[in-house]
Amino acid sequence: MSDLPLRRLLSRMALVAGVIAAAVCAWIAADADAHRGVWIFAAAVSAATALVAAIDLGVIRRRMHQRGLRSMRFPHPR
């Protein structure tokens, strides 16, 4: 059994969480009077997390293709 399906799931979750967190932090930074730099930094870190997750998803896709693994969904009864 390969660890790639679990890694793909975790990267998908990190991608979604990173994008949402970056958007929320950027929105708060736009409205913040105090500590604006902290919110901008948090948005940048969240965006970087999303970028790393997206790159990792590309690597996982390539490795799954090389190993001949499919989408690892539940098998259809036949």
Biopython code that builds the backbone (N, CA, C, O; Angstrom):
import numpy as np
from Bio.PDB.StructureBuilder import StructureBuilder

atoms = [
    (1, "MET", "N", (0.848, -1.179, 0.000)),
    (1, "MET", "CA", (0.000, 0.000, 0.000)),
    (1, "MET", "C", (0.895, 1.244, 0.000)),
    (1, "MET", "O", (1.920, 1.287, 0.681)),
    (2, "SER", "N", (0.504, 2.213, -0.745)),
    (2, "SER", "CA", (1.279, 3.434, -0.874)),
    (2, "SER", "C", (0.774, 4.498, 0.094)),
    (2, "SER", "O", (-0.397, 4.503, 0.471)),
    (3, "ASP", "N", (1.661, 5.388, 0.485)),
    (3, "ASP", "CA", (1.276, 6.499, 1.344)),
    (3, "ASP", "C", (0.789, 7.704, 0.538)),
    (3, "ASP", "O", (0.384, 8.712, 1.115)),
    (4, "LEU", "N", (0.828, 7.604, -0.777)),
    (4, "LEU", "CA", (0.477, 8.745, -1.623)),
    (4, "LEU", "C", (-0.985, 9.186, -1.484)),
    (4, "LEU", "O", (-1.235, 10.391, -1.477)),
    (5, "PRO", "N", (-1.960, 8.284, -1.374)),
    (5, "PRO", "CA", (-3.342, 8.768, -1.208)),
    (5, "PRO", "C", (-3.541, 9.604, 0.062)),
    (5, "PRO", "O", (-4.238, 10.618, 0.035)),
    (6, "LEU", "N", (-2.929, 9.178, 1.169)),
    (6, "LEU", "CA", (-3.038, 9.966, 2.406)),
    (6, "LEU", "C", (-2.312, 11.294, 2.260)),
    (6, "LEU", "O", (-2.809, 12.331, 2.700)),
    (7, "ARG", "N", (-1.156, 11.263, 1.652)),
    (7, "ARG", "CA", (-0.400, 12.505, 1.431)),
    (7, "ARG", "C", (-1.188, 13.458, 0.539)),
    (7, "ARG", "O", (-1.181, 14.670, 0.756)),
    (8, "ARG", "N", (-1.866, 12.905, -0.466)),
    (8, "ARG", "CA", (-2.686, 13.740, -1.350)),
    (8, "ARG", "C", (-3.831, 14.377, -0.571)),
    (8, "ARG", "O", (-4.132, 15.555, -0.764)),
    (9, "LEU", "N", (-4.472, 13.607, 0.306)),
    (9, "LEU", "CA", (-5.551, 14.146, 1.122)),
    (9, "LEU", "C", (-5.051, 15.278, 2.018)),
    (9, "LEU", "O", (-5.690, 16.326, 2.114)),
    (10, "LEU", "N", (-3.912, 15.067, 2.670)),
    (10, "LEU", "CA", (-3.360, 16.096, 3.551)),
    (10, "LEU", "C", (-2.958, 17.348, 2.770)),
    (10, "LEU", "O", (-3.138, 18.464, 3.255)),
    (11, "SER", "N", (-2.419, 17.170, 1.575)),
    (11, "SER", "CA", (-2.045, 18.332, 0.761)),
    (11, "SER", "C", (-3.270, 19.094, 0.288)),
    (11, "SER", "O", (-3.256, 20.324, 0.222)),
    (12, "ARG", "N", (-4.325, 18.369, -0.039)),
    (12, "ARG", "CA", (-5.574, 19.051, -0.421)),
    (12, "ARG", "C", (-6.123, 19.871, 0.732)),
    (12, "ARG", "O", (-6.574, 21.000, 0.542)),
    (13, "MET", "N", (-6.081, 19.296, 1.934)),
    (13, "MET", "CA", (-6.567, 20.026, 3.102)),
    (13, "MET", "C", (-5.700, 21.249, 3.375)),
    (13, "MET", "O", (-6.221, 22.314, 3.707)),
    (14, "ALA", "N", (-4.386, 21.111, 3.241)),
    (14, "ALA", "CA", (-3.479, 22.241, 3.464)),
    (14, "ALA", "C", (-3.688, 23.325, 2.413)),
    (14, "ALA", "O", (-3.601, 24.514, 2.719)),
    (15, "LEU", "N", (-3.963, 22.921, 1.183)),
    (15, "LEU", "CA", (-4.209, 23.898, 0.122)),
    (15, "LEU", "C", (-5.455, 24.718, 0.420)),
    (15, "LEU", "O", (-5.434, 25.946, 0.340)),
    (16, "VAL", "N", (-6.528, 24.042, 0.760)),
    (16, "VAL", "CA", (-7.786, 24.745, 1.060)),
    (16, "VAL", "C", (-7.621, 25.637, 2.295)),
    (16, "VAL", "O", (-8.019, 26.801, 2.285)),
    (17, "ALA", "N", (-7.036, 25.083, 3.345)),
    (17, "ALA", "CA", (-6.854, 25.865, 4.572)),
    (17, "ALA", "C", (-5.931, 27.055, 4.340)),
    (17, "ALA", "O", (-6.175, 28.138, 4.873)),
    (18, "GLY", "N", (-4.881, 26.871, 3.558)),
    (18, "GLY", "CA", (-3.953, 27.961, 3.281)),
    (18, "GLY", "C", (-4.597, 29.088, 2.495)),
    (18, "GLY", "O", (-4.377, 30.263, 2.788)),
    (19, "VAL", "N", (-5.390, 28.731, 1.499)),
    (19, "VAL", "CA", (-6.059, 29.760, 0.693)),
    (19, "VAL", "C", (-7.078, 30.521, 1.542)),
    (19, "VAL", "O", (-7.141, 31.749, 1.493)),
    (20, "ILE", "N", (-7.869, 29.788, 2.314)),
    (20, "ILE", "CA", (-8.878, 30.450, 3.159)),
    (20, "ILE", "C", (-8.202, 31.340, 4.205)),
    (20, "ILE", "O", (-8.617, 32.479, 4.418)),
    (21, "ALA", "N", (-7.169, 30.819, 4.851)),
    (21, "ALA", "CA", (-6.474, 31.608, 5.880)),
    (21, "ALA", "C", (-5.811, 32.841, 5.278)),
    (21, "ALA", "O", (-5.827, 33.911, 5.887)),
    (22, "ALA", "N", (-5.230, 32.703, 4.091)),
    (22, "ALA", "CA", (-4.598, 33.863, 3.450)),
    (22, "ALA", "C", (-5.630, 34.933, 3.123)),
    (22, "ALA", "O", (-5.379, 36.123, 3.314)),
    (23, "ALA", "N", (-6.784, 34.514, 2.632)),
    (23, "ALA", "CA", (-7.832, 35.475, 2.298)),
    (23, "ALA", "C", (-8.368, 36.178, 3.545)),
    (23, "ALA", "O", (-8.570, 37.393, 3.544)),
    (24, "VAL", "N", (-8.594, 35.408, 4.601)),
    (24, "VAL", "CA", (-9.120, 35.996, 5.840)),
    (24, "VAL", "C", (-8.092, 36.946, 6.458)),
    (24, "VAL", "O", (-8.441, 38.048, 6.883)),
    (25, "CYS", "N", (-6.840, 36.526, 6.507)),
    (25, "CYS", "CA", (-5.804, 37.387, 7.089)),
    (25, "CYS", "C", (-5.601, 38.662, 6.266)),
    (25, "CYS", "O", (-5.385, 39.737, 6.825)),
    (26, "ALA", "N", (-5.670, 38.541, 4.953)),
    (26, "ALA", "CA", (-5.535, 39.727, 4.102)),
    (26, "ALA", "C", (-6.708, 40.679, 4.310)),
    (26, "ALA", "O", (-6.531, 41.896, 4.336)),
    (27, "TRP", "N", (-7.901, 40.121, 4.458)),
    (27, "TRP", "CA", (-9.087, 40.949, 4.689)),
    (27, "TRP", "C", (-8.982, 41.668, 6.036)),
    (27, "TRP", "O", (-9.304, 42.852, 6.137)),
    (28, "ILE", "N", (-8.534, 40.955, 7.060)),
    (28, "ILE", "CA", (-8.366, 41.580, 8.374)),
    (28, "ILE", "C", (-7.269, 42.645, 8.316)),
    (28, "ILE", "O", (-7.398, 43.707, 8.925)),
    (29, "ALA", "N", (-6.189, 42.359, 7.583)),
    (29, "ALA", "CA", (-5.102, 43.338, 7.464)),
    (29, "ALA", "C", (-5.579, 44.604, 6.770)),
    (29, "ALA", "O", (-5.121, 45.701, 7.093)),
    (30, "ALA", "N", (-6.488, 44.460, 5.825)),
    (30, "ALA", "CA", (-7.001, 45.636, 5.115)),
    (30, "ALA", "C", (-7.821, 46.532, 6.038)),
    (30, "ALA", "O", (-7.852, 47.750, 5.856)),
    (31, "ASP", "N", (-8.491, 45.929, 7.035)),
    (31, "ASP", "CA", (-9.342, 46.702, 7.943)),
    (31, "ASP", "C", (-8.656, 47.066, 9.253)),
    (31, "ASP", "O", (-9.180, 47.873, 10.020)),
    (32, "ALA", "N", (-7.496, 46.483, 9.517)),
    (32, "ALA", "CA", (-6.844, 46.678, 10.816)),
    (32, "ALA", "C", (-6.115, 48.014, 10.870)),
    (32, "ALA", "O", (-5.454, 48.421, 9.915)),
    (33, "ASP", "N", (-6.252, 48.678, 11.998)),
    (33, "ASP", "CA", (-5.484, 49.897, 12.240)),
    (33, "ASP", "C", (-4.193, 49.566, 12.979)),
    (33, "ASP", "O", (-3.127, 50.110, 12.689)),
    (34, "ALA", "N", (-4.319, 48.665, 13.934)),
    (34, "ALA", "CA", (-3.151, 48.247, 14.711)),
    (34, "ALA", "C", (-2.746, 46.838, 14.297)),
    (34, "ALA", "O", (-3.591, 46.029, 13.915)),
    (35, "HIS", "N", (-1.493, 46.559, 14.374)),
    (35, "HIS", "CA", (-0.943, 45.227, 14.082)),
    (35, "HIS", "C", (-1.172, 44.800, 12.634)),
    (35, "HIS", "O", (-1.319, 43.610, 12.352)),
    (36, "ARG", "N", (-1.202, 45.736, 11.745)),
    (36, "ARG", "CA", (-1.417, 45.412, 10.326)),
    (36, "ARG", "C", (-0.289, 44.528, 9.793)),
    (36, "ARG", "O", (-0.533, 43.620, 8.999)),
    (37, "GLY", "N", (0.929, 44.790, 10.225)),
    (37, "GLY", "CA", (2.070, 43.999, 9.763)),
    (37, "GLY", "C", (1.972, 42.534, 10.160)),
    (37, "GLY", "O", (2.385, 41.653, 9.407)),
    (38, "VAL", "N", (1.426, 42.276, 11.337)),
    (38, "VAL", "CA", (1.263, 40.900, 11.796)),
    (38, "VAL", "C", (0.282, 40.162, 10.892)),
    (38, "VAL", "O", (0.521, 39.010, 10.529)),
    (39, "TRP", "N", (-0.816, 40.814, 10.526)),
    (39, "TRP", "CA", (-1.813, 40.182, 9.665)),
    (39, "TRP", "C", (-1.281, 39.981, 8.248)),
    (39, "TRP", "O", (-1.599, 38.988, 7.594)),
    (40, "ILE", "N", (-0.482, 40.915, 7.784)),
    (40, "ILE", "CA", (0.128, 40.748, 6.451)),
    (40, "ILE", "C", (1.096, 39.572, 6.467)),
    (40, "ILE", "O", (1.135, 38.779, 5.526)),
    (41, "PHE", "N", (1.872, 39.463, 7.533)),
    (41, "PHE", "CA", (2.791, 38.334, 7.662)),
    (41, "PHE", "C", (2.024, 37.013, 7.726)),
    (41, "PHE", "O", (2.422, 36.034, 7.095)),
    (42, "ALA", "N", (0.936, 36.985, 8.479)),
    (42, "ALA", "CA", (0.123, 35.770, 8.579)),
    (42, "ALA", "C", (-0.471, 35.399, 7.224)),
    (42, "ALA", "O", (-0.546, 34.220, 6.878)),
    (43, "ALA", "N", (-0.894, 36.401, 6.460)),
    (43, "ALA", "CA", (-1.430, 36.134, 5.121)),
    (43, "ALA", "C", (-0.343, 35.584, 4.206)),
    (43, "ALA", "O", (-0.601, 34.682, 3.409)),
    (44, "ALA", "N", (0.861, 36.117, 4.313)),
    (44, "ALA", "CA", (1.965, 35.638, 3.476)),
    (44, "ALA", "C", (2.351, 34.204, 3.832)),
    (44, "ALA", "O", (2.608, 33.395, 2.940)),
    (45, "VAL", "N", (2.394, 33.884, 5.114)),
    (45, "VAL", "CA", (2.720, 32.526, 5.540)),
    (45, "VAL", "C", (1.634, 31.552, 5.077)),
    (45, "VAL", "O", (1.941, 30.446, 4.633)),
    (46, "SER", "N", (0.379, 31.958, 5.177)),
    (46, "SER", "CA", (-0.726, 31.108, 4.731)),
    (46, "SER", "C", (-0.671, 30.886, 3.221)),
    (46, "SER", "O", (-0.906, 29.777, 2.742)),
    (47, "ALA", "N", (-0.364, 31.936, 2.481)),
    (47, "ALA", "CA", (-0.239, 31.792, 1.031)),
    (47, "ALA", "C", (0.936, 30.892, 0.666)),
    (47, "ALA", "O", (0.847, 30.112, -0.283)),
    (48, "ALA", "N", (2.021, 30.990, 1.400)),
    (48, "ALA", "CA", (3.170, 30.115, 1.154)),
    (48, "ALA", "C", (2.820, 28.658, 1.446)),
    (48, "ALA", "O", (3.259, 27.757, 0.731)),
    (49, "THR", "N", (2.040, 28.427, 2.484)),
    (49, "THR", "CA", (1.584, 27.072, 2.795)),
    (49, "THR", "C", (0.741, 26.514, 1.659)),
    (49, "THR", "O", (0.900, 25.354, 1.278)),
    (50, "ALA", "N", (-0.152, 27.331, 1.117)),
    (50, "ALA", "CA", (-0.982, 26.900, -0.005)),
    (50, "ALA", "C", (-0.129, 26.612, -1.233)),
    (50, "ALA", "O", (-0.402, 25.660, -1.965)),
    (51, "LEU", "N", (0.890, 27.413, -1.465)),
    (51, "LEU", "CA", (1.773, 27.202, -2.616)),
    (51, "LEU", "C", (2.547, 25.888, -2.482)),
    (51, "LEU", "O", (2.661, 25.133, -3.448)),
    (52, "VAL", "N", (3.070, 25.621, -1.304)),
    (52, "VAL", "CA", (3.800, 24.371, -1.084)),
    (52, "VAL", "C", (2.862, 23.174, -1.261)),
    (52, "VAL", "O", (3.252, 22.161, -1.841)),
    (53, "ALA", "N", (1.640, 23.288, -0.767)),
    (53, "ALA", "CA", (0.675, 22.202, -0.917)),
    (53, "ALA", "C", (0.337, 21.971, -2.391)),
    (53, "ALA", "O", (0.204, 20.824, -2.818)),
    (54, "ALA", "N", (0.197, 23.040, -3.170)),
    (54, "ALA", "CA", (-0.097, 22.894, -4.591)),
    (54, "ALA", "C", (1.059, 22.221, -5.329)),
    (54, "ALA", "O", (0.838, 21.373, -6.194)),
    (55, "ILE", "N", (2.273, 22.596, -4.992)),
    (55, "ILE", "CA", (3.445, 21.958, -5.610)),
    (55, "ILE", "C", (3.494, 20.482, -5.214)),
    (55, "ILE", "O", (3.787, 19.624, -6.046)),
    (56, "ASP", "N", (3.211, 20.191, -3.956)),
    (56, "ASP", "CA", (3.217, 18.811, -3.496)),
    (56, "ASP", "C", (2.151, 17.986, -4.212)),
    (56, "ASP", "O", (2.385, 16.816, -4.516)),
    (57, "LEU", "N", (0.992, 18.567, -4.484)),
    (57, "LEU", "CA", (-0.042, 17.850, -5.229)),
    (57, "LEU", "C", (0.432, 17.500, -6.635)),
    (57, "LEU", "O", (0.106, 16.431, -7.150)),
    (58, "GLY", "N", (1.192, 18.386, -7.253)),
    (58, "GLY", "CA", (1.756, 18.079, -8.560)),
    (58, "GLY", "C", (2.757, 16.939, -8.503)),
    (58, "GLY", "O", (2.777, 16.080, -9.384)),
    (59, "VAL", "N", (3.583, 16.928, -7.474)),
    (59, "VAL", "CA", (4.559, 15.851, -7.294)),
    (59, "VAL", "C", (3.834, 14.528, -7.042)),
    (59, "VAL", "O", (4.206, 13.494, -7.597)),
    (60, "ILE", "N", (2.815, 14.567, -6.215)),
    (60, "ILE", "CA", (2.048, 13.356, -5.910)),
    (60, "ILE", "C", (1.373, 12.823, -7.169)),
    (60, "ILE", "O", (1.367, 11.615, -7.407)),
    (61, "ARG", "N", (0.816, 13.701, -7.961)),
    (61, "ARG", "CA", (0.153, 13.276, -9.195)),
    (61, "ARG", "C", (1.145, 12.576, -10.123)),
    (61, "ARG", "O", (0.836, 11.535, -10.702)),
    (62, "ARG", "N", (2.331, 13.152, -10.257)),
    (62, "ARG", "CA", (3.346, 12.557, -11.124)),
    (62, "ARG", "C", (3.770, 11.189, -10.598)),
    (62, "ARG", "O", (3.901, 10.240, -11.371)),
    (63, "ARG", "N", (3.983, 11.085, -9.299)),
    (63, "ARG", "CA", (4.420, 9.803, -8.715)),
    (63, "ARG", "C", (3.329, 8.741, -8.820)),
    (63, "ARG", "O", (3.621, 7.572, -9.076)),
    (64, "MET", "N", (2.073, 9.142, -8.625)),
    (64, "MET", "CA", (0.979, 8.175, -8.761)),
    (64, "MET", "C", (0.872, 7.697, -10.200)),
    (64, "MET", "O", (0.602, 6.522, -10.449)),
    (65, "HIS", "N", (1.081, 8.597, -11.139)),
    (65, "HIS", "CA", (1.041, 8.218, -12.556)),
    (65, "HIS", "C", (2.190, 7.265, -12.884)),
    (65, "HIS", "O", (1.998, 6.293, -13.615)),
    (66, "GLN", "N", (3.374, 7.536, -12.351)),
    (66, "GLN", "CA", (4.526, 6.674, -12.605)),
    (66, "GLN", "C", (4.333, 5.282, -12.007)),
    (66, "GLN", "O", (4.772, 4.291, -12.591)),
    (67, "ARG", "N", (3.693, 5.203, -10.872)),
    (67, "ARG", "CA", (3.485, 3.915, -10.212)),
    (67, "ARG", "C", (2.248, 3.191, -10.726)),
    (67, "ARG", "O", (1.989, 2.051, -10.341)),
    (68, "GLY", "N", (1.488, 3.841, -11.588)),
    (68, "GLY", "CA", (0.296, 3.217, -12.133)),
    (68, "GLY", "C", (-0.875, 3.186, -11.168)),
    (68, "GLY", "O", (-1.799, 2.390, -11.334)),
    (69, "LEU", "N", (-0.842, 4.042, -10.170)),
    (69, "LEU", "CA", (-1.945, 4.100, -9.222)),
    (69, "LEU", "C", (-3.061, 4.953, -9.794)),
    (69, "LEU", "O", (-2.817, 5.983, -10.422)),
    (70, "ARG", "N", (-4.248, 4.525, -9.574)),
    (70, "ARG", "CA", (-5.407, 5.306, -10.011)),
    (70, "ARG", "C", (-5.813, 6.252, -8.893)),
    (70, "ARG", "O", (-5.028, 6.533, -7.987)),
    (71, "SER", "N", (-7.025, 6.733, -8.962)),
    (71, "SER", "CA", (-7.475, 7.735, -8.001)),
    (71, "SER", "C", (-7.708, 7.178, -6.607)),
    (71, "SER", "O", (-7.956, 7.946, -5.678)),
    (72, "MET", "N", (-7.637, 5.876, -6.438)),
    (72, "MET", "CA", (-7.796, 5.218, -5.131)),
    (72, "MET", "C", (-9.154, 5.524, -4.520)),
    (72, "MET", "O", (-9.268, 5.750, -3.315)),
    (73, "ARG", "N", (-10.166, 5.528, -5.348)),
    (73, "ARG", "CA", (-11.522, 5.696, -4.837)),
    (73, "ARG", "C", (-12.078, 4.327, -4.526)),
    (73, "ARG", "O", (-11.455, 3.308, -4.825)),
    (74, "PHE", "N", (-13.256, 4.307, -3.922)),
    (74, "PHE", "CA", (-13.872, 3.029, -3.609)),
    (74, "PHE", "C", (-14.197, 2.288, -4.890)),
    (74, "PHE", "O", (-14.679, 2.894, -5.847)),
    (75, "PRO", "N", (-13.944, 0.988, -4.927)),
    (75, "PRO", "CA", (-14.213, 0.230, -6.145)),
    (75, "PRO", "C", (-15.715, 0.120, -6.398)),
    (75, "PRO", "O", (-16.525, 0.040, -5.474)),
    (76, "HIS", "N", (-16.047, 0.121, -7.664)),
    (76, "HIS", "CA", (-17.440, -0.013, -8.059)),
    (76, "HIS", "C", (-17.821, -1.496, -8.045)),
    (76, "HIS", "O", (-17.072, -2.326, -8.562)),
    (77, "PRO", "N", (-18.958, -1.836, -7.469)),
    (77, "PRO", "CA", (-19.367, -3.241, -7.499)),
    (77, "PRO", "C", (-19.765, -3.627, -8.927)),
    (77, "PRO", "O", (-20.476, -2.886, -9.606)),
    (78, "ARG", "N", (-19.305, -4.775, -9.362)),
    (78, "ARG", "CA", (-19.632, -5.241, -10.723)),
    (78, "ARG", "C", (-20.259, -6.573, -10.683)),
    (78, "ARG", "O", (-20.602, -7.126, -11.728)),
]
sb = StructureBuilder()
sb.init_structure("model")
sb.init_model(0)
sb.init_chain("A")
sb.init_seg("    ")
for serial, (resi, resn, name, xyz) in enumerate(atoms, 1):
    if name == "N":
        sb.init_residue(resn, " ", resi, " ")
    sb.init_atom(name, np.array(xyz, "f"), 0.0, 1.0, " ", f" {name:<3s}", serial, name[0])
structure = sb.get_structure()
